[in-house]
Amino acid sequence: MIRRLLIANRGEIAVRVARAAREAGIVPLGIYSEADAKAYHLQFVDDARCIGPAPAPQSYLDIDALIAAGASMQADAVHPGYGFLSERPAFARAVADAGMIFVGPTPEAMAAMGSKIEAKRRVREFDVPVVPGYDGDDRSPATLRTEAERIGFPLLIKASAGGGGRGMRVVNALAEFDEALDAAKREALAAFGDDAVLLERYLRDPRHIEFQVLGDTHGTIVHLGERECSIQRRHQKIVEEAPSVALSPELRAEMGAAAVRAAKSVNYVNAGTCEFMLDGDGSYFFLEMNARLQVEHPVTELVYGIDLVQWQLRIANGEPLIVSQDDVQPRGWAIEARIYAEDPANHMLPSIGTISHWSPPEGPGVRLDAGVTTGSEVSLYYDPMLAKLIAYGTDRAHAIARLERALEDFTIDGIRSNIPLLLWIARDEAFRAGDTTTSFLARRLDESAFAKRPAPREAVLLCAAALLADGRAPWRIGGIGMPLRLAHSGGTVAEVTADAMVQPGLWFLSGDVVGELLAARYGDTVRATFDGNTISGAVGYDGSGVAVHFDGRTYEFRFADPPAIESAAGAHAGAAGDGRVTAPMPGKIVKVAVHEGDAVAERALLIVLEAMKMEHRIEAPAGAQVKAVLVKEGQIVAGGAPLVELA
């Protein structure tokens, strides 16, 4: 029986597993890298060990260090979570060899399903339909190029060993194939230690449907319904829901039976997920099986009334499943939104830094699985997902309404988050209608909607109201109005003078805004009544700045310099267009594609930068000649660091 459980992971999944273990009477144990010495998940374990430096290969991916940590804390079982080593057969074997129970499938099943190539071969023998493509043993570039021509375009290059969009590239023409293949193999090797890839016909507008399966050690395998995960960006899921609007009870039963057959093809044990593409004509194709718990497991838990993590532990203890397939019926609707440290105003690039304020929503039907809190450090070394917000309702419309309200109430300061994107999705008419294929964002999203813009009057009023209600305004001589010169990050400056009136909390504003303002604070929320209208929003402070959260956006203000100083500063500003291409974020240089003296065209690849486990292309802004290359492969650079100088 499991008594002491080592959780070989970090972030929100480590918190989730620790809570489930404690509820089952099991002592949770943790690990951390040097960068995670003060991480949030360590609050939920009874003991923990540092297993190495910040880079994952030297810590969270170091099998020997993890086994040693488990032994030192007398763990008798290991839960891998997801990501990192969760689908590495070598890790599962090492756990067993050390005399500990691995909470997951057998190494043999993991190896078979961990290879998308082998998985396709296995499930085909069990009459499970697969996407047409090439998964042969000859994976030389020449053969893959020939097979790509045979399959036709567009096609998908996909890492055999991994998931999460890493090592995956869509290729629209043969001329793009070689570079895409090189990038996919390089990213796959970095993420999974294996650069093997396969080719698939690219389905332009399918739905991404996956089925949760559970198998016990007594030969019973059941599915727990479907999740729709079609809303994705860079092949990374953003919003998931259960059930799917696209599945009738008959199609659910048919696809679920196929998922069970796929699991039986490898005698699967514990929790796993079979992923399918569902085409518009009702045909479906097996993609892969994730031999682990999925990020989006909470929507299944809420709709099917089951604690998947506790069942993982019970199965690992040898208990038989007590649920039959006939018992599995969805009740209500659940939608999960992944909260990422990404900046919608800057092409969704990762955002790092310290979370100065973390205020998640509460209320009926709202669940939050978080891996951070106020004061948590978001580093460039790990995945940028901060938390998962899950809304549950009696039906889909009810769940969407709760999700929208919860996103409106969610405030994060100190870093950027993708909450504006998630709120845009929740409000989009196509999403509300259930028109959610994998091309959803490509068809509907215009990222300029998130571009920085001048602060609306409501945000200025909320900022002024917070400063006045909190006594943070810069007082001058008694009896003279307080000047508030508020500079917004969007480039505008609002000049307001506030004079106190007899009624407490009531002020008369003059300047860019004229009228009576009644200001009050209630916890994180500031309420401003002006011209007979009342507005409210969360307002917080970050150093010398003020962050105003209003209508799903964050507006940042600071006290502007006096006009004369501002003008002088502007006169000495550095000239733009010096020819230097800079890093948009901190990261590691994984490829330098140019040399000094090269002539490059507009949008030509200059540098490949890896940050938060994803590769980012740095391209030439215009046709030019490379004057100097300022970095080398393997180098770690800061955000804003010069990379290439163009002439």
MOBELBEL-V641104 format. One record per residue. N is the residue number from 1. SS is DSSP state (A for helix, B for strand, O for the rest). PSI is psi in whole degrees, -180 to 180 (* if undefined). OMEGA is omega in whole degrees, -180 to 180 (none if undefined). Layout:
n:N ss:SS psi:PSI omega:OMEGA
n:N ss:SS psi:PSI omega:OMEGA
This chain:
n:1 ss:O psi:143 omega:180
n:2 ss:O psi:126 omega:178
n:3 ss:O psi:-33 omega:-179
n:4 ss:B psi:118 omega:-172
n:5 ss:B psi:119 omega:173
n:6 ss:B psi:126 omega:178
n:7 ss:B psi:107 omega:-172
n:8 ss:O psi:58 omega:-177
n:9 ss:O psi:-174 omega:-178
n:10 ss:O psi:-178 omega:171
n:11 ss:A psi:-154 omega:-172
n:12 ss:A psi:-32 omega:-179
n:13 ss:A psi:-33 omega:176
n:14 ss:A psi:-40 omega:177
n:15 ss:A psi:-45 omega:-178
n:16 ss:A psi:-47 omega:-178
n:17 ss:A psi:-39 omega:180
n:18 ss:A psi:-42 omega:179
n:19 ss:A psi:-44 omega:180
n:20 ss:A psi:-40 omega:180
n:21 ss:A psi:-46 omega:-177
n:22 ss:A psi:-39 omega:178
n:23 ss:A psi:-28 omega:179
n:24 ss:O psi:6 omega:180
n:25 ss:O psi:19 omega:-179
n:26 ss:O psi:138 omega:180
n:27 ss:B psi:120 omega:179
n:28 ss:B psi:137 omega:180
n:29 ss:B psi:148 omega:-174
n:30 ss:B psi:173 omega:174
n:31 ss:B psi:163 omega:177
n:32 ss:B psi:152 omega:173
n:33 ss:O psi:173 omega:178
n:34 ss:A psi:-33 omega:178
n:35 ss:A psi:-20 omega:-177
n:36 ss:A psi:22 omega:-175
n:37 ss:O psi:-25 omega:179
n:38 ss:O psi:26 omega:-175
n:39 ss:O psi:153 omega:-176
n:40 ss:A psi:-39 omega:-174
n:41 ss:A psi:-19 omega:-179
n:42 ss:A psi:-17 omega:177
n:43 ss:A psi:-15 omega:-171
n:44 ss:A psi:4 omega:-180
n:45 ss:O psi:157 omega:-179
n:46 ss:O psi:-23 omega:-180
n:47 ss:B psi:157 omega:-178
n:48 ss:B psi:157 omega:179
n:49 ss:B psi:142 omega:171
n:50 ss:B psi:131 omega:-175
n:51 ss:O psi:18 omega:173
n:52 ss:O psi:-178 omega:-179
n:53 ss:O psi:176 omega:-175
n:54 ss:O psi:-46 omega:-177
n:55 ss:O psi:132 omega:-175
n:56 ss:A psi:-40 omega:180
n:57 ss:A psi:-23 omega:-179
n:58 ss:A psi:3 omega:-178
n:59 ss:O psi:-84 omega:-174
n:60 ss:O psi:-15 omega:177
n:61 ss:O psi:8 omega:-179
n:62 ss:O psi:99 omega:-176
n:63 ss:A psi:-45 omega:-178
n:64 ss:A psi:-41 omega:-180
n:65 ss:A psi:-38 omega:180
n:66 ss:A psi:-43 omega:178
n:67 ss:A psi:-41 omega:179
n:68 ss:A psi:-39 omega:178
n:69 ss:A psi:-44 omega:178
n:70 ss:A psi:-43 omega:-180
n:71 ss:A psi:-41 omega:-177
n:72 ss:A psi:-26 omega:180
n:73 ss:O psi:9 omega:177
n:74 ss:O psi:41 omega:176
n:75 ss:O psi:143 omega:174
n:76 ss:O psi:3 omega:177
n:77 ss:B psi:159 omega:180
n:78 ss:B psi:129 omega:171
n:79 ss:B psi:123 omega:-174
n:80 ss:O psi:-10 omega:-174
n:81 ss:O psi:-139 omega:172
n:82 ss:O psi:161 omega:-171
n:83 ss:O psi:-172 omega:180
n:84 ss:O psi:-118 omega:-174
n:85 ss:O psi:11 omega:-170
n:86 ss:O psi:-26 omega:-179
n:87 ss:O psi:27 omega:178
n:88 ss:O psi:111 omega:178
n:89 ss:A psi:-35 omega:-179
n:90 ss:A psi:-35 omega:179
n:91 ss:A psi:-45 omega:179
n:92 ss:A psi:-40 omega:179
n:93 ss:A psi:-41 omega:-179
n:94 ss:A psi:-38 omega:177
n:95 ss:A psi:-48 omega:-180
n:96 ss:A psi:-42 omega:180
n:97 ss:A psi:-27 omega:179
n:98 ss:O psi:3 omega:177
n:99 ss:O psi:18 omega:179
n:100 ss:O psi:156 omega:178
n:101 ss:B psi:132 omega:175
n:102 ss:B psi:120 omega:-178
n:103 ss:B psi:86 omega:-177
n:104 ss:O psi:-169 omega:-178
n:105 ss:O psi:173 omega:177
n:106 ss:O psi:155 omega:176
n:107 ss:A psi:-34 omega:-179
n:108 ss:A psi:-45 omega:178
n:109 ss:A psi:-39 omega:180
n:110 ss:A psi:-42 omega:180
n:111 ss:A psi:-42 omega:-179
n:112 ss:A psi:-46 omega:-178
n:113 ss:A psi:-20 omega:177
n:114 ss:A psi:-23 omega:174
n:115 ss:O psi:112 omega:-180
n:116 ss:A psi:-30 omega:179
n:117 ss:A psi:-52 omega:180
n:118 ss:A psi:-37 omega:-180
n:119 ss:A psi:-44 omega:179
n:120 ss:A psi:-42 omega:-180
n:121 ss:A psi:-42 omega:-178
n:122 ss:A psi:-51 omega:-172
n:123 ss:A psi:-27 omega:177
n:124 ss:A psi:-36 omega:-180
n:125 ss:O psi:-16 omega:179
n:126 ss:O psi:25 omega:173
n:127 ss:O psi:41 omega:175
n:128 ss:O psi:123 omega:-177
n:129 ss:O psi:140 omega:-179
n:130 ss:B psi:159 omega:180
n:131 ss:O psi:132 omega:177
n:132 ss:O psi:144 omega:180
n:133 ss:B psi:-148 omega:180
n:134 ss:B psi:124 omega:176
n:135 ss:O psi:35 omega:-178
n:136 ss:O psi:171 omega:-177
n:137 ss:O psi:-29 omega:180
n:138 ss:O psi:104 omega:-178
n:139 ss:O psi:31 omega:175
n:140 ss:O psi:151 omega:180
n:141 ss:A psi:-38 omega:-178
n:142 ss:A psi:-44 omega:179
n:143 ss:A psi:-43 omega:180
n:144 ss:A psi:-37 omega:179
n:145 ss:A psi:-42 omega:179
n:146 ss:A psi:-43 omega:179
n:147 ss:A psi:-34 omega:178
n:148 ss:A psi:-42 omega:177
n:149 ss:A psi:-38 omega:-180
n:150 ss:A psi:-43 omega:-179
n:151 ss:A psi:-38 omega:-178
n:152 ss:O psi:169 omega:-175
n:153 ss:O psi:151 omega:2
n:154 ss:O psi:153 omega:175
n:155 ss:B psi:168 omega:-177
n:156 ss:B psi:126 omega:169
n:157 ss:B psi:129 omega:-173
n:158 ss:B psi:133 omega:176
n:159 ss:B psi:134 omega:-179
n:160 ss:O psi:-30 omega:-169
n:161 ss:O psi:-9 omega:-170
n:162 ss:O psi:-159 omega:-179
n:163 ss:O psi:-163 omega:178
n:164 ss:O psi:19 omega:178
n:165 ss:O psi:-4 omega:-179
n:166 ss:O psi:139 omega:-177
n:167 ss:O psi:29 omega:-177
n:168 ss:B psi:134 omega:179
n:169 ss:B psi:135 omega:172
n:170 ss:B psi:130 omega:-179
n:171 ss:B psi:124 omega:-176
n:172 ss:O psi:-16 omega:-179
n:173 ss:O psi:156 omega:-178
n:174 ss:A psi:-33 omega:-179
n:175 ss:A psi:-23 omega:-179
n:176 ss:A psi:-9 omega:-166
n:177 ss:A psi:-47 omega:-174
n:178 ss:A psi:-47 omega:-180
n:179 ss:A psi:-41 omega:180
n:180 ss:A psi:-40 omega:178
n:181 ss:A psi:-45 omega:180
n:182 ss:A psi:-45 omega:-179
n:183 ss:A psi:-42 omega:-179
n:184 ss:A psi:-44 omega:-179
n:185 ss:A psi:-41 omega:-180
n:186 ss:A psi:-45 omega:-180
n:187 ss:A psi:-38 omega:179
n:188 ss:A psi:-42 omega:-180
n:189 ss:A psi:-42 omega:-179
n:190 ss:A psi:-39 omega:-174
n:191 ss:A psi:-36 omega:-170
n:192 ss:A psi:-3 omega:-179
n:193 ss:O psi:17 omega:-177
n:194 ss:O psi:122 omega:-176
n:195 ss:O psi:14 omega:178
n:196 ss:O psi:137 omega:179
n:197 ss:B psi:162 omega:172
n:198 ss:B psi:167 omega:-180
n:199 ss:B psi:141 omega:178
n:200 ss:B psi:149 omega:170
n:201 ss:B psi:133 omega:-179
n:202 ss:O psi:116 omega:177
n:203 ss:O psi:120 omega:-169
n:204 ss:O psi:-39 omega:-170
n:205 ss:O psi:50 omega:180
n:206 ss:O psi:176 omega:167
n:207 ss:B psi:147 omega:177
n:208 ss:B psi:109 omega:-177
n:209 ss:B psi:132 omega:179
n:210 ss:B psi:151 omega:-179
n:211 ss:B psi:130 omega:175
n:212 ss:B psi:131 omega:175
n:213 ss:B psi:151 omega:173
n:214 ss:B psi:133 omega:176
n:215 ss:B psi:136 omega:178
n:216 ss:O psi:178 omega:-177
n:217 ss:O psi:4 omega:-179
n:218 ss:O psi:10 omega:175
n:219 ss:O psi:1 omega:179
n:220 ss:O psi:130 omega:176
n:221 ss:B psi:129 omega:177
n:222 ss:B psi:158 omega:171
n:223 ss:B psi:152 omega:-180
n:224 ss:B psi:47 omega:174
n:225 ss:B psi:-178 omega:-173
n:226 ss:B psi:160 omega:168
n:227 ss:B psi:139 omega:173
n:228 ss:B psi:127 omega:-175
n:229 ss:B psi:40 omega:-171
n:230 ss:B psi:-28 omega:-177
n:231 ss:B psi:107 omega:-173
n:232 ss:B psi:156 omega:173
n:233 ss:B psi:128 omega:-174
n:234 ss:O psi:39 omega:-180
n:235 ss:O psi:15 omega:178
n:236 ss:B psi:126 omega:-179
n:237 ss:B psi:143 omega:180
n:238 ss:B psi:-45 omega:-179
n:239 ss:B psi:132 omega:179
n:240 ss:B psi:151 omega:-180
n:241 ss:B psi:158 omega:175
n:242 ss:B psi:135 omega:-6
n:243 ss:O psi:-163 omega:177
n:244 ss:O psi:141 omega:178
n:245 ss:O psi:-17 omega:-173
n:246 ss:O psi:-11 omega:-173
n:247 ss:O psi:124 omega:169
n:248 ss:O psi:165 omega:176
n:249 ss:A psi:-35 omega:-179
n:250 ss:A psi:-45 omega:180
n:251 ss:A psi:-36 omega:177
n:252 ss:A psi:-45 omega:-180
n:253 ss:A psi:-40 omega:-179
n:254 ss:A psi:-49 omega:-180
n:255 ss:A psi:-37 omega:178
n:256 ss:A psi:-40 omega:178
n:257 ss:A psi:-37 omega:177
n:258 ss:A psi:-38 omega:178
n:259 ss:A psi:-41 omega:178
n:260 ss:A psi:-41 omega:177
n:261 ss:A psi:-40 omega:178
n:262 ss:A psi:-43 omega:179
n:263 ss:A psi:-38 omega:180
n:264 ss:A psi:-23 omega:-179
n:265 ss:O psi:-18 omega:178
n:266 ss:O psi:17 omega:-179
n:267 ss:O psi:53 omega:-169
n:268 ss:O psi:141 omega:177
n:269 ss:O psi:143 omega:179
n:270 ss:B psi:-162 omega:-174
n:271 ss:B psi:139 omega:177
n:272 ss:B psi:170 omega:-178
n:273 ss:B psi:128 omega:175
n:274 ss:B psi:125 omega:-176
n:275 ss:B psi:139 omega:-179
n:276 ss:B psi:156 omega:166
n:277 ss:B psi:129 omega:-180
n:278 ss:B psi:116 omega:-179
n:279 ss:O psi:167 omega:-177
n:280 ss:O psi:-23 omega:-179
n:281 ss:O psi:6 omega:179
n:282 ss:O psi:-6 omega:176
n:283 ss:O psi:149 omega:-178
n:284 ss:B psi:154 omega:-175
n:285 ss:B psi:135 omega:175
n:286 ss:B psi:132 omega:177
n:287 ss:B psi:-55 omega:-175
n:288 ss:B psi:168 omega:172
n:289 ss:B psi:124 omega:177
n:290 ss:B psi:114 omega:-174
n:291 ss:O psi:60 omega:-177
n:292 ss:O psi:178 omega:170
n:293 ss:O psi:147 omega:180
n:294 ss:O psi:153 omega:175
n:295 ss:O psi:-41 omega:-172
n:296 ss:O psi:18 omega:-178
n:297 ss:A psi:-26 omega:-178
n:298 ss:A psi:-32 omega:-179
n:299 ss:A psi:-35 omega:175
n:300 ss:A psi:-42 omega:180
n:301 ss:A psi:-42 omega:-177
n:302 ss:A psi:-40 omega:-175
n:303 ss:A psi:-31 omega:-177
n:304 ss:A psi:2 omega:173
n:305 ss:O psi:45 omega:-178
n:306 ss:O psi:142 omega:175
n:307 ss:O psi:102 omega:-174
n:308 ss:A psi:-36 omega:-179
n:309 ss:A psi:-41 omega:178
n:310 ss:A psi:-36 omega:177
n:311 ss:A psi:-31 omega:173
n:312 ss:A psi:-44 omega:-179
n:313 ss:A psi:-39 omega:-179
n:314 ss:A psi:-41 omega:177
n:315 ss:A psi:-42 omega:178
n:316 ss:A psi:-26 omega:176
n:317 ss:O psi:-1 omega:178
n:318 ss:O psi:7 omega:-179
n:319 ss:O psi:143 omega:177
n:320 ss:O psi:151 omega:174
n:321 ss:O psi:139 omega:179
n:322 ss:O psi:7 omega:178
n:323 ss:O psi:135 omega:177
n:324 ss:O psi:161 omega:-178
n:325 ss:A psi:-35 omega:-180
n:326 ss:A psi:-22 omega:-180
n:327 ss:A psi:-15 omega:-171
n:328 ss:O psi:104 omega:178
n:329 ss:O psi:132 omega:180
n:330 ss:O psi:144 omega:177
n:331 ss:O psi:115 omega:-179
n:332 ss:O psi:-164 omega:-175
n:333 ss:B psi:140 omega:178
n:334 ss:B psi:140 omega:180
n:335 ss:B psi:131 omega:179
n:336 ss:B psi:134 omega:175
n:337 ss:B psi:126 omega:-180
n:338 ss:B psi:126 omega:179
n:339 ss:B psi:113 omega:-179
n:340 ss:B psi:151 omega:172
n:341 ss:O psi:75 omega:-179
n:342 ss:B psi:149 omega:-175
n:343 ss:B psi:105 omega:179
n:344 ss:A psi:-25 omega:180
n:345 ss:A psi:-4 omega:-180
n:346 ss:A psi:56 omega:175
n:347 ss:O psi:30 omega:178
n:348 ss:O psi:27 omega:179
n:349 ss:B psi:149 omega:-179
n:350 ss:B psi:149 omega:179
n:351 ss:O psi:131 omega:180
n:352 ss:O psi:163 omega:-180
n:353 ss:B psi:-167 omega:-179
n:354 ss:B psi:132 omega:177
n:355 ss:O psi:110 omega:-177
n:356 ss:O psi:-22 omega:179
n:357 ss:B psi:130 omega:-178
n:358 ss:B psi:110 omega:-177
n:359 ss:B psi:90 omega:-178
n:360 ss:O psi:161 omega:180
n:361 ss:O psi:162 omega:176
n:362 ss:O psi:174 omega:175
n:363 ss:O psi:171 omega:-180
n:364 ss:O psi:139 omega:176
n:365 ss:O psi:17 omega:-179
n:366 ss:B psi:125 omega:177
n:367 ss:B psi:140 omega:177
n:368 ss:B psi:123 omega:171
n:369 ss:B psi:105 omega:-173
n:370 ss:B psi:153 omega:176
n:371 ss:O psi:8 omega:-178
n:372 ss:O psi:171 omega:174
n:373 ss:O psi:-176 omega:177
n:374 ss:O psi:130 omega:-179
n:375 ss:O psi:-10 omega:180
n:376 ss:O psi:144 omega:178
n:377 ss:B psi:128 omega:176
n:378 ss:B psi:113 omega:-174
n:379 ss:O psi:170 omega:-180
n:380 ss:O psi:-5 omega:-171
n:381 ss:O psi:-21 omega:-171
n:382 ss:O psi:172 omega:180
n:383 ss:O psi:141 omega:-176
n:384 ss:O psi:5 omega:179
n:385 ss:B psi:128 omega:-178
n:386 ss:B psi:-39 omega:-173
n:387 ss:B psi:172 omega:174
n:388 ss:B psi:126 omega:178
n:389 ss:B psi:122 omega:-176
n:390 ss:B psi:128 omega:178
n:391 ss:B psi:135 omega:-180
n:392 ss:B psi:138 omega:178
n:393 ss:B psi:173 omega:-180
n:394 ss:O psi:-28 omega:175
n:395 ss:O psi:-179 omega:-174
n:396 ss:A psi:-42 omega:180
n:397 ss:A psi:-39 omega:179
n:398 ss:A psi:-44 omega:179
n:399 ss:A psi:-40 omega:179
n:400 ss:A psi:-43 omega:180
n:401 ss:A psi:-42 omega:178
n:402 ss:A psi:-38 omega:178
n:403 ss:A psi:-45 omega:-180
n:404 ss:A psi:-47 omega:-180
n:405 ss:A psi:-42 omega:-179
n:406 ss:A psi:-40 omega:178
n:407 ss:A psi:-38 omega:177
n:408 ss:A psi:-32 omega:-177
n:409 ss:A psi:-8 omega:-175
n:410 ss:O psi:121 omega:179
n:411 ss:B psi:132 omega:178
n:412 ss:B psi:127 omega:178
n:413 ss:B psi:155 omega:179
n:414 ss:O psi:-31 omega:175
n:415 ss:O psi:168 omega:174
n:416 ss:O psi:152 omega:175
n:417 ss:O psi:168 omega:-179
n:418 ss:O psi:17 omega:-180
n:419 ss:A psi:-41 omega:176
n:420 ss:A psi:-38 omega:177
n:421 ss:A psi:-46 omega:-179
n:422 ss:A psi:-38 omega:179
n:423 ss:A psi:-37 omega:176
n:424 ss:A psi:-43 omega:179
n:425 ss:A psi:-47 omega:-177
n:426 ss:A psi:-29 omega:-178
n:427 ss:A psi:-9 omega:-175
n:428 ss:O psi:137 omega:-175
n:429 ss:A psi:-34 omega:179
n:430 ss:A psi:-40 omega:176
n:431 ss:A psi:-45 omega:-179
n:432 ss:A psi:-30 omega:179
n:433 ss:O psi:-6 omega:180
n:434 ss:O psi:15 omega:179
n:435 ss:O psi:76 omega:-171
n:436 ss:O psi:81 omega:173
n:437 ss:O psi:176 omega:-178
n:438 ss:O psi:-13 omega:177
n:439 ss:O psi:11 omega:-175
n:440 ss:A psi:-55 omega:-177
n:441 ss:A psi:-38 omega:179
n:442 ss:A psi:-37 omega:-179
n:443 ss:A psi:-35 omega:-165
n:444 ss:A psi:-25 omega:-171
n:445 ss:O psi:128 omega:169
n:446 ss:O psi:107 omega:-174
n:447 ss:A psi:-15 omega:177
n:448 ss:A psi:-17 omega:177
n:449 ss:A psi:-22 omega:-178
n:450 ss:A psi:4 omega:-179
n:451 ss:O psi:150 omega:178
n:452 ss:O psi:138 omega:-178
n:453 ss:O psi:162 omega:178
n:454 ss:O psi:142 omega:-179
n:455 ss:O psi:134 omega:176
n:456 ss:O psi:164 omega:-179
n:457 ss:A psi:-35 omega:-179
n:458 ss:A psi:-41 omega:-180
n:459 ss:A psi:-39 omega:177
n:460 ss:A psi:-44 omega:180
n:461 ss:A psi:-41 omega:179
n:462 ss:A psi:-38 omega:178
n:463 ss:A psi:-47 omega:179
n:464 ss:A psi:-43 omega:-179
n:465 ss:A psi:-41 omega:179
n:466 ss:A psi:-46 omega:-179
n:467 ss:A psi:-40 omega:-179
n:468 ss:A psi:-44 omega:-179
n:469 ss:A psi:-32 omega:-177
n:470 ss:O psi:-2 omega:-179
n:471 ss:O psi:29 omega:-178
n:472 ss:O psi:0 omega:-180
n:473 ss:O psi:149 omega:-178
n:474 ss:O psi:93 omega:-178
n:475 ss:O psi:144 omega:174
n:476 ss:O psi:-146 omega:-179
n:477 ss:O psi:139 omega:-180
n:478 ss:O psi:138 omega:179
n:479 ss:O psi:-10 omega:179
n:480 ss:O psi:139 omega:-178
n:481 ss:O psi:152 omega:-180
n:482 ss:B psi:120 omega:178
n:483 ss:B psi:127 omega:176
n:484 ss:B psi:107 omega:178
n:485 ss:B psi:99 omega:-169
n:486 ss:B psi:116 omega:178
n:487 ss:B psi:125 omega:179
n:488 ss:B psi:146 omega:-179
n:489 ss:O psi:-18 omega:177
n:490 ss:O psi:-4 omega:174
n:491 ss:O psi:0 omega:-179
n:492 ss:O psi:159 omega:177
n:493 ss:B psi:128 omega:177
n:494 ss:B psi:127 omega:180
n:495 ss:B psi:118 omega:-176
n:496 ss:B psi:141 omega:172
n:497 ss:B psi:131 omega:-177
n:498 ss:B psi:124 omega:176
n:499 ss:B psi:129 omega:180
n:500 ss:B psi:140 omega:177
n:501 ss:O psi:178 omega:-173
n:502 ss:O psi:-44 omega:-178
n:503 ss:O psi:129 omega:178
n:504 ss:O psi:135 omega:179
n:505 ss:O psi:-2 omega:-178
n:506 ss:B psi:133 omega:-176
n:507 ss:B psi:150 omega:172
n:508 ss:B psi:122 omega:-180
n:509 ss:B psi:140 omega:173
n:510 ss:B psi:163 omega:-176
n:511 ss:B psi:-129 omega:179
n:512 ss:O psi:-24 omega:176
n:513 ss:O psi:130 omega:-177
n:514 ss:O psi:127 omega:177
n:515 ss:B psi:-180 omega:-179
n:516 ss:B psi:132 omega:180
n:517 ss:B psi:123 omega:172
n:518 ss:B psi:117 omega:-173
n:519 ss:B psi:133 omega:178
n:520 ss:B psi:149 omega:177
n:521 ss:B psi:139 omega:175
n:522 ss:B psi:93 omega:-176
n:523 ss:O psi:-128 omega:178
n:524 ss:O psi:-18 omega:-172
n:525 ss:B psi:134 omega:174
n:526 ss:B psi:137 omega:180
n:527 ss:B psi:129 omega:-180
n:528 ss:B psi:122 omega:177
n:529 ss:B psi:122 omega:-174
n:530 ss:B psi:131 omega:-179
n:531 ss:O psi:34 omega:178
n:532 ss:O psi:-3 omega:180
n:533 ss:B psi:139 omega:179
n:534 ss:B psi:129 omega:176
n:535 ss:B psi:155 omega:179
n:536 ss:B psi:156 omega:177
n:537 ss:B psi:162 omega:178
n:538 ss:B psi:135 omega:179
n:539 ss:B psi:128 omega:179
n:540 ss:B psi:176 omega:-176
n:541 ss:B psi:142 omega:179
n:542 ss:B psi:96 omega:-175
n:543 ss:O psi:-122 omega:180
n:544 ss:O psi:3 omega:-176
n:545 ss:B psi:165 omega:177
n:546 ss:B psi:128 omega:179
n:547 ss:B psi:119 omega:-180
n:548 ss:B psi:124 omega:179
n:549 ss:B psi:114 omega:-176
n:550 ss:B psi:126 omega:177
n:551 ss:O psi:45 omega:175
n:552 ss:O psi:2 omega:179
n:553 ss:B psi:159 omega:175
n:554 ss:B psi:127 omega:178
n:555 ss:B psi:124 omega:-176
n:556 ss:B psi:130 omega:180
n:557 ss:B psi:157 omega:169
n:558 ss:B psi:166 omega:175
n:559 ss:B psi:118 omega:-178
n:560 ss:O psi:152 omega:174
n:561 ss:O psi:156 omega:173
n:562 ss:O psi:152 omega:-175
n:563 ss:A psi:-41 omega:-177
n:564 ss:A psi:-42 omega:180
n:565 ss:A psi:-41 omega:-179
n:566 ss:A psi:-42 omega:-180
n:567 ss:A psi:-42 omega:180
n:568 ss:A psi:-40 omega:179
n:569 ss:A psi:-40 omega:-180
n:570 ss:A psi:-34 omega:-178
n:571 ss:A psi:-25 omega:-178
n:572 ss:O psi:12 omega:-179
n:573 ss:O psi:147 omega:180
n:574 ss:O psi:142 omega:-179
n:575 ss:O psi:139 omega:178
n:576 ss:O psi:166 omega:175
n:577 ss:O psi:37 omega:179
n:578 ss:O psi:4 omega:175
n:579 ss:O psi:0 omega:-178
n:580 ss:B psi:132 omega:174
n:581 ss:B psi:126 omega:-173
n:582 ss:B psi:163 omega:179
n:583 ss:O psi:129 omega:180
n:584 ss:O psi:-12 omega:-179
n:585 ss:O psi:164 omega:174
n:586 ss:O psi:150 omega:178
n:587 ss:B psi:-169 omega:-178
n:588 ss:B psi:134 omega:177
n:589 ss:B psi:114 omega:-179
n:590 ss:B psi:-16 omega:177
n:591 ss:B psi:133 omega:170
n:592 ss:B psi:114 omega:-171
n:593 ss:O psi:-2 omega:-177
n:594 ss:O psi:165 omega:177
n:595 ss:O psi:161 omega:177
n:596 ss:O psi:132 omega:180
n:597 ss:O psi:-13 omega:179
n:598 ss:O psi:143 omega:170
n:599 ss:B psi:130 omega:-177
n:600 ss:B psi:145 omega:177
n:601 ss:O psi:167 omega:176
n:602 ss:O psi:134 omega:180
n:603 ss:O psi:12 omega:175
n:604 ss:O psi:145 omega:-180
n:605 ss:B psi:127 omega:177
n:606 ss:B psi:-53 omega:-173
n:607 ss:B psi:147 omega:167
n:608 ss:B psi:121 omega:-178
n:609 ss:B psi:129 omega:178
n:610 ss:B psi:125 omega:178
n:611 ss:B psi:135 omega:180
n:612 ss:O psi:44 omega:172
n:613 ss:O psi:8 omega:178
n:614 ss:B psi:150 omega:176
n:615 ss:B psi:141 omega:180
n:616 ss:B psi:130 omega:179
n:617 ss:B psi:130 omega:172
n:618 ss:B psi:116 omega:-172
n:619 ss:B psi:160 omega:177
n:620 ss:O psi:130 omega:-179
n:621 ss:O psi:-20 omega:179
n:622 ss:O psi:168 omega:176
n:623 ss:O psi:135 omega:-176
n:624 ss:B psi:-180 omega:173
n:625 ss:B psi:140 omega:-180
n:626 ss:B psi:113 omega:180
n:627 ss:B psi:-39 omega:180
n:628 ss:B psi:144 omega:171
n:629 ss:B psi:121 omega:-168
n:630 ss:O psi:0 omega:-180
n:631 ss:O psi:170 omega:176
n:632 ss:O psi:161 omega:-178
n:633 ss:O psi:138 omega:-178
n:634 ss:O psi:-11 omega:-178
n:635 ss:O psi:140 omega:174
n:636 ss:B psi:129 omega:-177
n:637 ss:B psi:154 omega:177
n:638 ss:O psi:162 omega:174
n:639 ss:O psi:134 omega:-179
n:640 ss:O psi:-4 omega:-180
n:641 ss:O psi:137 omega:178
n:642 ss:B psi:136 omega:-178
n:643 ss:B psi:-50 omega:-177
n:644 ss:B psi:142 omega:175
n:645 ss:B psi:125 omega:-179
n:646 ss:B psi:149 omega:178
n:647 ss:O psi:* omega:none
